[in-house]
């Protein structure tokens, strides 16, 4: 059976697999009828077809295709036995959960409604997303995924550069091993993550009350944490350079611990007010303060050989920013606190940084920018 169509947006409802079907230039759709008994789907038989809805009896799906979406049938009673093996670029599998999926070479994605039994990204830049799933939460422990609350649903994942967890309360105990993961998006909800730092990695925290712990087993650089609205509690053991934490909401609690084995640096830009920052060990910190971010308390153990760099940005007044720096009693070495004015539009402003210390403390106070002078109280 051969099927041709000149319509640019046709829907074909099939009970059998055709020799080929050509939609001729449109974004056409193929659906298998509820009574279809097709067990093996070869996607290369569909030409100029954008979306294929699989049959309820499918056990095997293959194809070296481009720009195609395959939707698993939610009515397939043997979905746990379905094997999907694709090659090609920019393909999407909408997975109901429980099946075995290999995206092969190319940049492709799995949009999962449940936990796949096995999900493999392969070569290319691939995405595994649970963003639109009905799951209440996902537990990631290395390459193993399971549901929260716990059910019999669990699976294995590997080879994904980008992973999006659910909009529920997710928990991450370890990042996948032998994986090229570059971005982990925890989505909304009150999420927790406890992971080992790795280079060139971004952790995205959605709206919610999130808690993150980053530990160091070796040097890592360019690890970046981005937080949306909602208070964030972040503890980060630094062992490397050019790391950063950026948040949008208020009431954040950030604890940075610097290793003595290497040069350590991080940039902070914390949203809203009432932020708490604790600096421990030898580390260089750039703390960016704007009208909408950065106000709060900095507690420093003063055991740094590198400066704390407080960067005031934008058009501010004295009422906009009042940050406080606490230094411990008994600091023997000088503590350098450096200030910069980065006023993009040239308007003048006044900022307040209050330094609480003790009589005779050895503090080096330096300024950069438009010549404003900051003095410790």
NORPEQUI-V804772 format. One record per residue. RES is the residue in one letter. PHI is phi in degrees with one decimal (NA if undefined). D_FIRST is the distance of its C-alpha to the first C-alpha in Angstrom with 1 decimal. Layout:
BEGIN
res: [RES RES]
phi: [PHI PHI]
d_first: [D_FIRST D_FIRST]
END
This chain:
BEGIN
res: [X X X X X X X X X X X X X X X X X X X X X X X X X X X X X X X X X X X X X X X X X X X X X X X X X X X X X X X X X X X X X X X X X X X X X X X X X X X X X X X X X X X X X X X X X X X X X X X X X X X X X X X X X X X X X X X X X X X X X X X X X X X X X X X X X X X X X X X X X X X X X X X X X X X X X X X X X X X X X X X X X X X X X X X X X X X X X X X X X X X X X X X X X X X X X X X X X X X X X X X X X X X X X X X X X X X X X X X X X X X X X X X X X X X X X X X X X X X X X X X X X X X X X X X X X X X X X X X X X X X X X X X X X X X X X X X X X X X X X X X X X X X X X X X X X X X X X X X X X X X X X X X X X X X X X X X X X X X X X X X X X X X X X X X X X X X X X X X X X X X X X X X X X X X X X X X X X X X X X X X X X X X X X X X X X X X X X X X X X]
phi: [NA -120.8 -126.8 -121.8 -146.4 -101.3 -76.5 -78.5 -138.0 -99.1 -119.4 -107.7 -104.8 -119.0 -108.0 -125.8 -84.8 -76.4 -64.1 -161.6 -136.9 -115.9 -84.3 53.6 85.7 -102.0 -93.8 -87.0 -125.3 -115.8 -124.5 -92.8 -64.3 -58.2 -95.2 -66.3 -111.7 -63.8 -107.6 -130.0 -111.5 -102.5 -70.0 -68.8 -77.9 -105.9 -109.1 56.4 -118.2 -89.0 -135.8 -123.1 -93.2 -68.4 -75.7 -73.6 -115.0 -69.0 -117.4 -149.4 -130.7 -135.1 154.3 -98.1 -130.6 -128.6 55.5 -119.4 -113.1 -111.3 -111.1 -66.8 -76.4 -71.4 -95.6 -77.7 -70.4 -111.7 -62.5 -69.0 -99.6 -76.9 -112.1 -113.8 -128.1 -115.3 -132.4 108.5 -106.0 58.9 -101.3 -130.9 -114.4 -94.5 -104.7 -81.5 109.7 92.0 -101.2 -113.2 -127.5 -127.0 -80.4 67.5 -73.2 106.0 -93.0 -140.6 -150.1 -116.6 -102.3 -98.5 -90.2 -143.6 -81.9 -67.3 -63.7 -150.1 -130.3 -126.5 -83.2 74.6 -70.0 96.5 -100.6 -117.3 -122.0 -116.3 -126.3 -113.0 -58.5 -106.4 -81.5 -84.4 -64.5 -76.9 178.5 -128.4 -105.6 -108.7 -127.5 70.3 -88.0 -99.3 -118.3 -148.2 -94.1 -125.1 -67.0 -64.7 -133.9 -78.2 -81.3 -153.7 -167.2 -121.4 -135.6 -163.5 82.1 -107.6 -79.9 -131.3 -130.6 -114.1 -86.9 -83.4 -85.5 -92.8 -92.5 -94.0 -135.6 -118.4 -99.8 -163.3 -77.5 -59.7 -90.5 50.0 -130.2 -99.5 -56.5 -113.4 -135.6 -119.2 -106.7 -82.0 67.5 -77.9 89.7 -96.2 -101.3 -130.1 -144.8 -133.5 -134.8 -91.1 -62.3 -138.7 -74.3 53.3 -134.6 -123.9 -113.4 -105.0 -109.9 -80.0 -72.5 148.1 -96.0 -106.0 -131.2 -132.7 -125.0 -112.7 -105.9 -120.1 -108.6 -157.4 -65.5 -137.8 -131.4 59.8 -100.2 -126.3 -115.4 -120.8 -117.5 -83.2 -60.7 105.1 -65.9 -120.2 -114.2 -127.8 -116.3 -132.2 -89.5 -84.1 -148.2 157.8 -123.0 60.4 -97.4 -155.6 -132.8 -128.0 -131.2 -105.3 -86.4 -92.8 60.6 -89.1 -126.5 -120.3 -125.1 -110.4 -119.4 -96.3 -73.1 -88.2 -90.7 -156.3 -74.4 -127.2 -149.7 -152.7 -110.0 -120.8 -143.5 -104.2 -73.0 64.1 -116.3 60.4 -89.4 -117.7 -124.5 -119.5 -112.5 -129.5 85.9 -93.4 -155.3 -101.4 -129.1 -101.3 -109.4 -91.2 -121.9 -128.8 -59.2 -104.1 -151.0 103.7 -67.4 150.2 -117.4 -113.1 -111.6 -121.9 -79.9 60.3 -108.3 -101.3 -98.6 -118.6 -79.5 -87.4 -108.5 -95.0 -109.7 -92.2 -126.6 93.2 -96.1 -126.9 -118.7 -62.4 -79.4 -72.8 -129.2 -140.2 -100.8 -125.1 -113.3 -105.3 -114.4 -75.0 -73.5 99.6 -70.0 -85.4 -90.6 -61.9 -111.2 -92.9 -120.2 -111.0 -119.9 -128.6 -106.6 -120.5 -100.1 -63.0 -102.2 83.3 -72.9 -79.2 -160.0 -124.1 -123.3 -123.1 -124.2 -97.6 -109.0 -96.2 -149.7 -134.8 -58.3 83.3 -63.8 -95.6 -119.7 -94.9 -114.0 -122.7 -123.8 -136.3 123.8 -100.6 88.3 -65.1 -109.8 -115.4 -124.6 -71.3 -74.0]
d_first: [0.0 3.8 6.7 10.2 13.5 17.1 18.7 20.6 20.6 17.5 16.7 13.2 13.6 11.0 11.6 9.0 8.2 5.0 5.4 7.2 8.6 11.6 14.4 16.7 20.1 20.4 21.1 17.9 17.4 14.7 15.9 14.9 16.3 19.6 18.3 15.5 16.2 14.3 17.2 16.2 14.8 14.3 15.2 14.8 11.0 12.3 14.2 16.9 16.6 20.0 19.7 17.5 18.9 18.4 17.6 20.8 20.1 19.5 21.7 20.6 19.4 19.4 18.9 21.1 20.6 23.0 24.1 21.7 22.7 21.4 22.9 23.5 23.2 26.8 25.8 24.7 27.5 27.0 27.0 29.9 27.6 24.9 25.1 24.0 24.3 23.8 24.9 25.5 27.6 28.1 25.7 26.5 26.0 27.3 28.5 29.7 32.0 32.3 29.4 29.5 28.5 29.0 28.4 29.1 30.4 30.5 31.9 30.1 31.0 30.8 31.7 32.8 33.4 35.0 36.2 33.5 34.4 34.0 33.4 33.6 33.7 33.8 34.8 35.0 36.4 34.7 35.5 35.6 36.4 37.6 38.9 36.7 36.9 38.9 40.9 44.7 45.3 44.2 46.4 45.8 47.8 46.8 43.2 43.2 42.0 42.8 43.4 46.6 47.8 46.8 44.0 42.0 39.5 40.1 38.3 38.7 38.0 38.6 38.0 38.0 40.2 40.1 40.4 40.8 42.2 42.3 44.3 46.4 49.2 47.9 49.9 49.7 51.8 50.5 48.1 45.3 46.5 44.8 43.0 42.9 43.5 45.1 45.0 45.3 45.1 46.7 45.7 47.9 50.0 53.0 51.8 53.7 53.1 55.2 54.0 55.4 55.7 53.4 53.3 51.1 49.9 49.6 50.0 49.1 50.9 49.6 51.7 53.8 56.6 55.5 57.4 56.8 58.6 58.1 59.9 60.6 60.3 60.3 60.5 57.7 57.5 55.5 54.6 54.2 54.2 53.3 54.1 53.2 55.5 57.2 59.9 59.0 61.0 60.5 62.4 61.6 63.3 63.3 63.2 62.1 62.0 60.2 59.0 58.8 58.7 57.8 57.8 57.7 59.4 63.0 64.8 63.3 65.0 64.5 66.2 66.1 67.6 68.2 68.3 71.5 69.5 67.9 67.9 66.2 65.2 63.3 62.9 63.1 62.3 62.5 61.7 64.2 67.5 69.0 67.4 69.0 68.8 70.4 70.9 71.9 72.7 72.4 69.8 69.5 68.1 67.2 67.5 66.1 67.7 66.6 67.3 64.5 64.5 66.8 69.8 71.1 73.1 72.9 74.7 75.4 77.0 78.3 77.5 75.6 76.6 74.1 74.5 73.0 71.8 71.7 69.8 70.5 67.8 67.7 70.2 72.0 75.3 77.6 76.2 72.6 73.0 75.5 74.5 76.8 77.2 79.0 80.5 82.1 85.9 87.0 84.8 86.6 84.6 83.9 80.8 79.2 77.6 76.2 75.4 73.2 72.9 69.5 69.9 67.0 68.5 72.2 73.6 76.3 76.1 77.9 76.6 78.2 77.9 80.5 81.4 83.2 85.2 88.8 92.0 92.1 88.4 87.3 84.5 83.4 82.2 80.6 78.9 76.4 75.5 77.8 81.0 81.0 83.1 82.1 84.9 84.8 86.8]
END
